[in-house]
Amino acid sequence: MPENNIDTEAIECFNKLIWQRQCEYSHKVLSYLKKLQFGNTCCEELEELKNYRRTLLIINCYDTRDIPLNTTDYNTISYIEIKRLLDS
């Protein structure tokens, strides 16, 4: 039974990280839009936002049933690769 509790905690932690990343993304977009409004943007910032969004799309599609055993039964990429995306 304790193992199941650890699994649940890992999944909850993952979900919180995704939510945190989505909040960060929204703040970055708002900041970019404010800069865009005043003509104070650069192309690199837009490319960073695009890459951040791509990462979020991949992470949001991840099926958390693979987290406890770090398998790829429900996903095409491993949880270790997802962690790398979260850290980037």
C-alpha positions as CSV (number, residue, x, y, z in Angstrom):
1,M,0.0,0.0,0.0
2,P,2.8,2.5,0.7
3,E,4.1,2.0,-2.9
4,N,0.7,3.1,-4.2
5,N,0.9,6.3,-2.1
6,I,4.3,7.1,-3.6
7,D,2.9,6.6,-7.1
8,T,0.0,8.9,-6.3
9,E,2.4,11.6,-5.0
10,A,4.6,11.3,-8.1
11,I,1.6,11.8,-10.3
12,E,0.3,14.7,-8.3
13,C,3.7,16.3,-8.3
14,F,3.9,15.9,-12.1
15,N,0.4,17.5,-12.5
16,K,1.5,20.4,-10.3
17,L,4.6,20.9,-12.4
18,I,2.6,21.0,-15.6
19,W,0.2,23.6,-14.0
20,Q,3.2,25.7,-12.9
21,R,4.7,25.6,-16.4
22,Q,1.4,26.7,-17.9
23,C,1.3,29.6,-15.5
24,E,4.8,30.6,-16.4
25,Y,3.9,30.4,-20.1
26,S,0.9,32.7,-19.6
27,H,3.1,35.2,-17.9
28,K,5.7,35.1,-20.6
29,V,3.0,35.5,-23.3
30,L,1.5,38.5,-21.4
31,S,5.0,40.1,-21.1
32,Y,5.6,39.5,-24.8
33,L,2.3,41.0,-25.8
34,K,3.0,44.1,-23.7
35,K,6.4,44.5,-25.4
36,L,4.8,43.9,-28.8
37,Q,2.3,46.6,-28.1
38,F,5.1,49.1,-27.7
39,G,7.3,47.7,-30.4
40,N,9.9,46.5,-28.0
41,T,10.3,42.8,-29.1
42,C,12.8,40.7,-30.8
43,C,12.4,37.6,-33.0
44,E,14.3,35.4,-30.4
45,E,11.7,36.0,-27.8
46,L,8.9,34.8,-30.1
47,E,10.9,31.7,-31.0
48,E,11.4,31.0,-27.3
49,L,7.7,31.2,-26.7
50,K,7.0,28.9,-29.6
51,N,9.4,26.3,-28.2
52,Y,8.0,26.7,-24.7
53,R,4.5,26.0,-26.2
54,R,5.7,23.0,-28.1
55,T,7.1,21.6,-24.9
56,L,3.9,22.2,-23.0
57,L,1.9,20.4,-25.7
58,I,4.1,17.3,-25.4
59,I,4.0,17.4,-21.6
60,N,0.2,17.8,-21.5
61,C,-0.3,14.8,-23.7
62,Y,1.8,12.6,-21.4
63,D,-0.2,9.7,-19.8
64,T,0.7,9.6,-16.1
65,R,0.1,5.8,-15.9
66,D,3.7,5.3,-17.1
67,I,5.2,7.3,-14.2
68,P,5.3,4.6,-11.4
69,L,7.3,2.1,-13.4
70,N,8.9,4.5,-15.9
71,T,7.5,2.5,-18.8
72,T,6.3,3.4,-22.3
73,D,3.1,1.4,-22.2
74,Y,0.9,4.4,-22.7
75,N,3.3,6.9,-24.2
76,T,5.9,6.9,-27.0
77,I,8.5,8.7,-24.9
78,S,9.8,7.8,-21.4
79,Y,9.2,9.7,-18.2
80,I,12.9,10.5,-18.1
81,E,12.6,12.3,-21.4
82,I,9.6,14.2,-20.0
83,K,11.6,15.2,-17.0
84,R,14.3,16.6,-19.3
85,L,11.6,18.7,-21.1
86,L,10.4,20.0,-17.7
87,D,13.9,21.0,-16.8
88,S,14.6,22.8,-20.0
